[in-house]
Amino acid sequence: METETATRWLSDAEQCAWRTHLDVSRLLSHQLEKDLQPFGLTNNDYEILVNLSEAEDQRLRMSDLAEATLQSKSRLSHQITRMEAAGLVRRENCESDRRGLFAVLTDHGAETMRAVAPHHVASVRNHFIDLLSPEALAELHAALTPIAEHLRGRRGRP
């Protein structure tokens, strides 16, 4: 018979912090998505374009891109199909692995990034960065880093 452990319910302060985090995450994501709409992009599109623009040769294996964007391979494949139709990316075969595919940023995709990035950064500044003092931003970064590391499975790694 398994031993039942007591549930550690959230205190009022913990509940308030958790719900504020959820609220801010949803509202900020919604606002950033709204600010990308005039460019015909979603947050997921933009994240893919950023990952590809920062990758060596502006290409990533589809499996690596799926991992980087926290998408299933199937969902990413559908997304890449839509982005291919828009001329933002293309797929290329991987010569070292016949089953592998690369997602590659096209010239149009790179031009789109150059056009959209300043607007996206302004949106991030307007709705997040500039609302916090430099000290609060440093504290937020320090507070969130262990959570990010834990969720990435890096806790305890060098």
C-alpha positions in Angstrom: 0.0 0.0 0.0 1.4 3.4 -1.0 2.0 6.1 1.6 -0.1 9.1 0.9 1.8 12.4 1.1 0.1 15.6 2.3 -0.6 18.2 -0.3 1.4 21.3 0.3 -1.3 23.9 -0.6 -0.1 27.3 -1.7 -0.2 30.1 0.8 -2.0 33.3 0.0 1.2 34.9 -1.0 2.3 31.9 -3.1 -1.1 31.7 -4.8 -1.0 35.5 -5.6 2.5 35.2 -7.1 1.6 32.1 -9.1 -1.6 33.6 -10.5 0.1 36.9 -11.3 2.8 35.0 -13.2 0.1 33.1 -15.2 -1.8 36.3 -15.9 1.3 38.2 -17.1 2.5 35.2 -19.2 -0.9 35.0 -21.0 -1.4 38.7 -21.4 2.2 39.4 -22.6 2.1 36.5 -25.1 -1.3 37.7 -26.4 0.0 41.3 -26.8 3.2 40.2 -28.6 1.2 38.0 -30.9 -1.2 40.9 -31.6 1.8 43.2 -32.4 3.1 40.6 -34.9 -0.2 40.3 -36.8 0.3 43.3 -39.1 3.3 41.3 -40.4 1.3 38.1 -40.9 3.3 36.3 -38.3 2.5 34.4 -35.1 4.7 34.1 -32.0 5.6 30.6 -33.2 6.5 31.9 -36.7 8.7 34.6 -35.1 10.4 32.1 -32.8 11.2 29.8 -35.7 12.6 32.7 -37.7 14.7 33.8 -34.7 16.1 30.3 -34.2 16.9 29.9 -37.9 18.4 33.4 -38.2 20.7 32.7 -35.3 21.8 29.2 -36.4 24.9 28.5 -38.3 24.2 28.8 -42.0 20.6 29.8 -41.0 19.5 26.2 -40.9 18.6 23.7 -38.3 17.6 20.0 -38.3 13.9 19.8 -37.9 14.3 17.7 -34.8 16.6 20.3 -33.2 14.1 23.1 -34.2 11.3 21.2 -32.7 13.2 20.8 -29.4 14.3 24.5 -29.4 10.7 25.7 -29.9 9.1 23.0 -27.6 6.9 21.8 -30.5 6.1 18.2 -31.5 7.7 17.1 -34.7 4.3 16.8 -36.3 3.1 20.3 -35.2 6.4 21.8 -36.4 6.1 20.1 -39.7 2.7 21.7 -40.2 4.0 25.1 -39.2 7.0 24.8 -41.5 4.6 23.8 -44.4 2.7 27.1 -43.8 5.9 29.1 -43.5 7.2 27.5 -46.8 4.0 28.6 -48.5 4.7 32.1 -47.4 8.3 31.8 -48.7 9.9 32.3 -45.3 11.6 28.9 -45.0 12.4 25.9 -47.1 13.2 22.3 -46.3 16.4 20.6 -47.4 17.5 17.0 -47.2 20.3 16.2 -44.9 23.0 14.5 -46.9 24.5 12.7 -43.8 21.1 11.3 -42.8 18.6 10.4 -45.6 15.7 10.6 -43.2 16.7 14.0 -41.7 15.5 17.3 -42.9 16.7 20.8 -42.4 14.6 23.9 -42.1 16.4 26.7 -43.8 15.7 30.5 -43.7 15.1 31.9 -47.1 16.2 35.3 -48.3 12.6 36.4 -47.9 12.6 35.0 -44.4 15.8 36.9 -43.5 14.3 40.1 -45.0 11.2 39.6 -43.0 13.3 39.2 -39.8 15.1 42.4 -40.5 11.8 44.2 -41.1 9.9 42.8 -38.1 12.7 42.5 -35.4 12.7 46.3 -34.6 9.0 46.3 -34.2 9.1 43.2 -32.0 11.9 44.6 -29.8 9.9 47.8 -29.4 6.8 45.7 -28.4 8.9 43.8 -25.8 10.3 47.1 -24.5 6.9 48.7 -24.4 5.1 45.9 -22.7 7.8 44.4 -20.5 11.4 45.8 -20.3 10.6 49.5 -19.8 8.0 48.8 -17.1 10.7 47.4 -14.8 13.7 49.3 -13.2 17.1 47.9 -14.0 17.2 46.5 -10.5 13.8 44.8 -10.8 14.9 43.4 -14.1 18.1 41.9 -12.6 16.0 40.5 -9.7 13.5 39.0 -12.0 16.3 37.4 -14.1 17.9 36.0 -10.9 14.6 34.7 -9.6 13.6 33.0 -12.9 16.9 31.5 -13.9 16.7 28.5 -11.5 13.2 27.8 -12.7 14.3 27.8 -16.3 17.3 25.6 -15.5 15.1 23.2 -13.6 12.6 22.9 -16.4 15.3 22.5 -19.0 16.7 19.6 -16.9 20.0 21.4 -16.3 19.9 21.7 -12.6 23.1 20.3 -11.1 24.9 20.3 -14.5 28.0 22.3 -14.8 
